[in-house]
Amino acid sequence: MNMGLPSHIRKGVLVAAPHTSNWDFIVGLAGLFVMKTKLRYLIKKEVWVFPFSIFLKWSGGIPVDRSQPNQLTDDLIALLNNSEELFLLFPPEGTRSRVKKWKTGFYRVAIDTKLPLVLGYLDFKRKEGGYEEYFVPSGDLHADLEKMEKYYDGIVGKHPEKFNPEFYVRES
């Protein structure tokens, strides 16, 4: 695992991509634990069953009900604003399946908190992962997603066919 963030960055939005396998959770969480990253992460509420729910709560999990519109994004903004040190991990694809475009809640959280997007990755081909790049989003979603697209180009998930290297649908 690589950890290339300067020590003055104590909180931000940690983008976790590509997300193509349950192994992303296991390997990524273990690596972040070893690196002593203060972390909270989003995970679908369907897996919050006893006794696994005890581990999820202990390790920083936040249950997400994907079937209900709610104020999750506002709650996450408040969580970051009220923390001195915290990285909030988002798998912006929202699922392990291939998607046409990313969900953008992670971006809104970064914009509203004025915190950096930290680009995290697990590259199963090279057997490495970490977070080395970061930037404060500009407010131009498409320009910032293009920057992220370049960063993630060539990073190979556990199931490469499930990762869409174009993160948003371009307007013609």
ABEGO torsion letter per residue (X at the ends): XBBABBAABABEBBBBOBBABAAAAAAAAAAAAAAGBBBBBBBBAAABBOAAAAAAAAAGBBBBBAABBBAAAAAAAAAAAABABBBBBBBAAGBABBBABBBAAAAAAAAAAGBBBBBBBBBAAAGBBEBABBBBBAGBAAAAAAAAAAAABGBBBABAAABBABABBBBX
